[in-house]
């Protein structure tokens, strides 16, 4: 089950919210946990018991760690907790990738490969792992005391709004909200508005653009003209942004309705003026997690040599790329972004500041779009052909491109407008008023109408089309 499905919108969410708001305060966490278990079991019934068992075990490992008086015992229990969670991630997400590459190497040397039954990837395994790691590490660092009840810990880990696609919620940011929280009527309404905005992003924009991106990416690249190639990658550029930011908006909106304050995950990344800035705006919670739990422990900016600093940056982005998927194209994508971060530190950043937005903005846009080619096309040789077609300057009039409906161009223009909305005068002020500020009575009325319109349009679109991909399933 995903947020952008008719069964979730028509049945699951209304029933859950009805039960939650009617329940006494002391039962609300239990209702969320039961609903989260049903939500996860709906899409992964074989894995829900493993998820529950590993979460149960991890809770007690951390509890024993916190109670231990000896530092050696604390480190041992922390290591066991981290090994348990990284082990699950390594097995379910990367075992197939490892065996495939070992078999390919053995085959090239004339040997026989291993017989292997492919492992099915559980939904949201990466987000699950990152949150369990933050709990263990935050408790070990004394940033927050452990939860008293195993049910509350399971709630933190398995809470359905953010389990399968983030944002990555750190334990020390939400621990107090698990124990005690309230939601006012205004917060419930604004949470619903945020959910509907995210639903519209996903269904009305991302799905429409994604359908054409998939069609073009399935073509023969060698014979593709440059116009078609650019339409395909730009469609994917906006699809992945509105798909993932839409899911984050829906998660934040549901959380707000329940009284939780989840962190923001996107901040208009396509208006960035460098790749460094892009990563401060794109998947913010992942970038912050990598910084605090990997980059800084490696030494961060405090290392003794610049070469080690650049290695740390590059290594972190290699890991970030591999986090996105068990395939070499994701490793290349991470290395690609790591390369830009290093050269921006070396010299390019100073040049971009000197030239200003007239150079910096196009540079960052083109660099990020070129990165999406590697991200989208798994085969490196095919990606290289696609690059060649993009820059072959073999353009033909857009009117001659076949099988692209008016709906695509409409949503492409709307997506472009909102992706670059903050470049407009008062764009930031308008966005903050919609997402973060308290509404007046007139504002509540307007947003109520807008939200329900987006909800109805999205539900209608879902029932009329069977194209509803979940890009972040593999992540």
KABEL-V176935 format. One record per backbone hydrogen bond with DSSP energy under -1.0 kcal/mol. CO is the residue of the C=O (numbers start at 1). NH is the residue of the N-H. E is the energy in kcal/mol with one decimal. If there is no record, write none. Layout:
# KABEL-V176935
co=<CO:CO>
nh=<NH:NH>
e=<E:E>
This chain:
# KABEL-V176935
co=<3:5:6:7:7:8:11:12:13:14:15:16:17:18:19:24:27:28:29:30:31:32:33:34:35:36:37:38:40:44:44:47:48:49:50:51:52:53:54:55:56:57:58:59:60:61:62:63:64:70:71:72:73:74:75:76:77:78:79:80:81:82:83:84:85:86:87:88:89:90:91:94:95:96:97:98:99:100:101:102:103:104:105:106:107:122:124:125:126:127:128:129:130:131:132:133:134:135:136:137:138:139:149:150:151:152:153:154:155:159:162:170:171:171:174:175:176:184:185:186:187:188:189:190:191:192:193:194:195:196:197:198:199:200:200:201:202:205:206:207:208:209:210:211:212:213:216:221:225:226:227:228:229:230:231:232:233:234:235:236:237:238:239:240:241:242:243:244:245:246:247:248:249:250:251:252:253:254:255:265:268:269:274:275:278:281:283:284:285:286:287:288:289:290:290:291:294:295:296:299:305:306:307:308:309:310:311:312:313:314:315:316:317:318:319:320:325:327:328:329:330:331:332:333:334:335:336:337:338:339:340:341:342:343:343:344:347:348:349:350:351:352:356:356:357:359:360:361:362:363:364:365:366:367:368:371:372:373:379:380:381:382:383:384:385:386:387:393:394:397:398:405:406:407:408:409:410:411:412:413:414:415:416:420:421:424:426:427:428:429:430:431:432:432:440:441:442:443:444:445:446:447:448:449:450:451:452:453:454:455:456:457:458:459:460:461:470>
nh=<5:9:10:11:12:13:15:16:17:18:19:20:21:22:23:27:31:32:33:34:35:36:37:38:39:40:41:42:44:47:48:51:52:53:54:55:56:57:58:59:60:61:62:63:64:65:66:67:68:74:75:76:77:78:79:80:81:82:83:84:85:86:87:88:89:90:91:92:93:94:95:98:99:100:101:102:103:104:105:106:107:108:109:111:110:125:128:129:130:131:132:133:134:135:136:137:138:139:140:141:143:142:153:154:155:156:157:158:159:162:166:173:174:175:178:179:180:188:189:190:191:192:193:194:195:196:197:198:199:200:201:202:203:204:205:206:207:209:210:211:212:213:214:215:216:217:219:224:229:230:231:232:233:234:235:236:237:238:239:240:241:242:243:244:245:246:247:248:249:250:251:252:253:254:255:256:257:258:260:284:271:272:278:279:282:267:287:288:289:290:291:292:293:294:295:296:298:300:299:302:309:310:311:312:313:314:315:316:317:318:319:320:321:322:323:324:327:331:332:333:334:335:336:337:338:339:340:341:342:343:344:345:346:347:348:349:351:352:353:354:355:356:359:360:361:363:364:365:366:367:368:369:370:371:372:375:376:377:383:384:385:386:387:388:389:390:391:395:226:400:401:409:410:411:412:413:414:415:416:417:418:419:420:423:424:427:430:431:432:433:434:435:436:437:444:445:446:447:448:449:450:451:452:453:454:455:456:457:458:459:460:461:462:463:464:465:473>
e=<-1.2:-2.3:-2.8:-1.4:-2.3:-2.9:-2.1:-2.7:-2.8:-2.3:-2.4:-2.7:-2.6:-1.5:-1.4:-1.9:-2.0:-2.2:-2.4:-2.5:-2.6:-2.6:-2.2:-2.2:-2.8:-2.5:-2.6:-1.9:-2.2:-1.2:-1.2:-2.6:-2.4:-2.6:-2.7:-2.0:-2.4:-2.4:-2.4:-2.0:-1.4:-2.1:-2.3:-2.0:-2.7:-2.1:-2.5:-1.6:-1.2:-2.1:-2.5:-2.0:-2.4:-2.5:-2.5:-2.1:-2.3:-2.7:-2.7:-2.5:-2.0:-3.0:-2.3:-1.8:-1.9:-3.0:-2.5:-2.5:-2.5:-1.3:-1.0:-2.5:-2.7:-2.7:-1.9:-2.4:-2.9:-2.0:-2.2:-2.8:-2.6:-2.0:-1.2:-3.3:-1.3:-1.2:-2.5:-2.3:-2.4:-1.8:-2.0:-2.4:-2.0:-1.7:-2.1:-2.7:-2.7:-2.1:-2.2:-2.5:-2.5:-1.2:-1.5:-2.6:-1.9:-2.1:-2.3:-3.1:-1.4:-1.3:-1.2:-1.0:-1.2:-2.1:-1.8:-1.5:-2.4:-2.2:-2.4:-2.9:-2.2:-2.0:-2.5:-2.4:-2.3:-2.3:-2.3:-2.2:-2.5:-2.4:-2.2:-2.4:-2.9:-1.4:-1.1:-2.8:-1.8:-2.5:-2.9:-1.9:-1.1:-2.3:-2.8:-1.6:-2.6:-2.6:-1.7:-1.8:-2.1:-2.5:-2.3:-2.5:-2.2:-2.4:-2.3:-1.8:-2.3:-2.0:-2.2:-2.7:-1.0:-2.6:-2.6:-2.1:-2.8:-1.2:-1.8:-2.2:-2.5:-2.3:-2.5:-2.8:-2.6:-2.6:-2.6:-2.3:-2.0:-1.4:-3.1:-2.4:-1.7:-1.6:-2.0:-2.0:-2.3:-1.9:-2.1:-2.5:-2.0:-2.9:-2.0:-2.5:-2.7:-1.2:-3.2:-2.8:-1.5:-2.2:-1.6:-2.1:-1.6:-2.5:-2.1:-2.7:-2.1:-2.4:-3.2:-2.4:-1.6:-1.8:-2.4:-2.2:-2.3:-2.4:-2.3:-1.1:-1.7:-1.2:-2.6:-2.1:-2.3:-2.6:-2.7:-2.1:-2.5:-2.4:-1.6:-2.1:-2.1:-2.4:-2.0:-1.5:-2.2:-2.5:-2.7:-1.4:-1.6:-2.6:-2.0:-1.8:-2.3:-2.2:-1.6:-2.5:-1.8:-2.1:-2.4:-2.2:-2.8:-2.7:-2.2:-2.5:-2.7:-1.6:-1.5:-1.9:-2.5:-2.4:-2.3:-2.1:-1.8:-2.1:-2.4:-2.1:-2.0:-2.2:-1.9:-1.1:-1.6:-1.7:-1.6:-1.3:-2.4:-2.4:-2.6:-2.2:-2.2:-2.9:-2.4:-2.4:-2.4:-2.4:-1.6:-1.7:-1.8:-2.2:-2.3:-2.5:-2.6:-1.7:-1.7:-2.6:-2.4:-1.5:-2.7:-1.8:-2.5:-2.8:-2.1:-1.9:-2.5:-3.1:-2.1:-2.0:-2.5:-2.5:-2.6:-2.6:-2.5:-2.5:-2.5:-2.3:-2.3:-2.0:-1.4:-1.1:-1.8>
